[in-house]
Amino acid sequence: MRRRVTRRLAGDEGAATAEYAVATMAAVGFAGLLIVILRGDEVRGILTDLVRNALSVG
């Protein structure tokens, strides 16, 4: 009985899948935060000015 429990606890099977799931959820959370930040008028104005300045000639 003890060996069976030890073998089950010692295995790493499924660990990579769990790590991918955690990383995916973190990326989704970060993307949601960026969407909330970028919807603000101040940030939109700053980005628009930045692009205009970068594209202006002279």
Buried (B, 14 or more C-beta within 10 A) or exposed (E): EEEEEEEEEEEEEEEEEEEEEEEEEEEEEEEEEEEEEEEEEEEEEEEEEEEEEEEEEE
